[in-house]
Amino acid sequence: MTDTRGGQYLALSCSIFSEYSVARGDGQRVRSCGAFARLRYGVADVMRLVRLIIWVVIGYLTRSDALYIGLGAAAVQAFHGAWENKSKMNTAKLTLNGKDYELPVVVGSEGEVGIDISNLRAQSEAVTLDPGYGNTGACKSAITFIDGDKGILRYRGYPIEQLSEHAKFPEVAYLLIYGNLPNETQLREWRKKLTDNSYIHEDMIRFFDHYPPTAHPMAILSAMVASLSTYYPDIEDEDNWNLNIVRVLAKAKTIAAFSYKKSIGQPVVYPLAKNSYVANFLRMMFATPAEPYEVPEVLERALNLLLILHADHEQNCSTSTVRMVGSGHANLYACISAGICGLWGPLHGGANQEVIDMLKAIKADGGNYKKYVELAKDKNSGFKLMGFGHRVYRNFDPRAKILKKSADDVLKELGIKDPLLDIAKNLEEVALNDSYFVERKLYPNVDFYSGIIYRAMGIPVNMFTVMFALGRIPGWIAHWKEMREEPGSRIHRPRQIYTGEKERNYIPVGKR
Ligand SMILES: CC(C)(COP(=O)(O)OP(=O)(O)OC[C@H]1O[C@@H](n2cnc3c(N)ncnc32)[C@H](O)[C@@H]1OP(=O)(O)O)[C@@H](O)C(=O)NCCC(=O)NCCS
């Protein structure tokens, strides 16, 4: 009897390859990993597995020419599948005014499919229209992956649950910006650079004197970060880029803390070299020159967690703003300042402040949370449940899940009983069982519980969005860097569909 094992392996390989090709041809979501793929299992996949097993059994039982028949059939199927794959998955067809256009299809490393329309206008003179960008991929990015249906969030491949449990914020910042977790030496050097660059130019401290005491800290943060560019010029080389990256990260927390100190009329407190990034921020916020200050461990832990959870969230109002401004090659400080403004609004980072205001209003109204759930459902009320809903998460926000538990732990450790936490939990329970919220897939987002923790930490409500910004700065930097380093990146310049007046003649003012 001839040894047919080599042939069997070959037949097996061909079969697997053909199954893989067919899976792709069917438009299954696959994770590409060389020739083979990790499939998301469904009935069709089970059938493929059964077919595969039959091939193997036939090959084993016969050890004869039947094997070669199987081999041939598998090979034909493989080529057919590959051909189908090419024709079905690599292009999309658009018919416009009776003419067909082939559009390339791009598949991401997690199987996300995008139709590349970058040559559509040149070929057809048409543009796509997607107000709110809900269907538009503005870039390819290797930084953060979100699966909103499954509640998955990963930075550079690492699940948010693992990072929030084990990592420190500067480590996560390094990961986002440079692509990998730092080794011990890299981390030591990175931390030292962050500490050494914590100070701002002494002249800049006088800027704070000229803002009114009621100034919103987000206004001060964005203006001061843009002003950093006047002291630390932007030179287009790698060393200078890296230095400016450290400067923005290190100085933003100093600016945020100083703006708070100024707003309450206290002298600024300087960072200490021995302290961690997070501890230094807390020291600058809460220490006074008169008293020694030991950073409470529970606060350091809680803030570390909050900053990590906010560190990046792929494309969104603020991050896309950073990319947009950066695409015109504005300096890093200007881009981050623009991102801060993008974050400010109540539908984005400003929601954490709004959540506390809402919970306070409910408490002042006798704690009748059910009334506010009804109000949120009434389209004429103009009222929304702040901290609820998300463009991407349609199942749960993994950050909110982590923060809900952390809120309990932090308040317990600090010995605080906050009635707003009880109202928040009741509100969540009622809303999650209400068909209005269930049908629209509205769940608590990251802002729902973060405000309660900030409040327990003693951070004033108008600083909440600043805290979000401090967390998000590494993400903004990472996106800015990725965009600037991408070969052939162009200035962002969207199109529009004009719906205004047709040409008309100017009428002198007296005749209008
Ligand atoms: C986050 C948010 C801006 C997402 O907006 P979006 O993706 O454009 O979602 P939509 O506004 O299209 O909402 C879909 C539906 O849910 C409703 N909805 C969304 N969020 C709601 C909320 N917080 N309270 C009540 N209804 C809400 C909308 O009215 C809409 O109802 P409709 O289909 O009957 O018209 C939105 O959910 C929101 O404003 N939430 C409150 C602010 C907030 O917490 N922002 C922080 C985000 S991290």
The ligand as an ORCA input file, in Angstrom:
! r2SCAN-3c Opt
* xyz 0 1
  C     -24.729     60.055     23.104
  C     -25.769     60.591     22.105
  C     -25.325     62.014     21.686
  C     -25.783     59.663     20.906
  O     -26.554     60.239     19.920
  P     -27.003     59.486     18.587
  O     -26.127     58.334     18.305
  O     -27.114     60.530     17.535
  O     -28.389     58.853     18.963
  P     -29.779     59.506     18.648
  O     -29.802     60.912     19.153
  O     -30.063     59.263     17.211
  O     -30.733     58.610     19.550
  C     -31.526     57.546     19.064
  C     -32.878     57.629     19.752
  O     -32.720     57.532     21.174
  C     -33.173     58.717     21.816
  N     -32.167     59.049     22.840
  C     -30.826     59.009     22.713
  N     -30.222     59.329     23.863
  C     -31.224     59.586     24.741
  C     -31.215     59.978     26.098
  N     -30.069     60.157     26.748
  N     -32.403     60.171     26.718
  C     -33.563     59.975     26.031
  N     -33.628     59.609     24.739
  C     -32.466     59.420     24.101
  C     -33.235     59.776     20.733
  O     -34.178     60.777     21.044
  C     -33.618     58.950     19.544
  O     -35.003     58.660     19.649
  P     -35.901     58.489     18.303
  O     -35.294     57.332     17.558
  O     -37.269     58.240     18.812
  O     -35.780     59.797     17.568
  C     -27.181     60.639     22.746
  O     -27.545     59.349     23.176
  C     -27.251     61.624     23.900
  O     -27.499     62.816     23.687
  N     -27.032     61.158     25.169
  C     -27.012     62.037     26.307
  C     -25.696     62.781     26.383
  C     -24.544     61.904     26.797
  O     -24.636     61.151     27.764
  N     -23.425     62.032     26.078
  C     -22.199     61.322     26.398
  C     -21.831     60.331     25.338
  S     -20.432     59.394     25.865
*
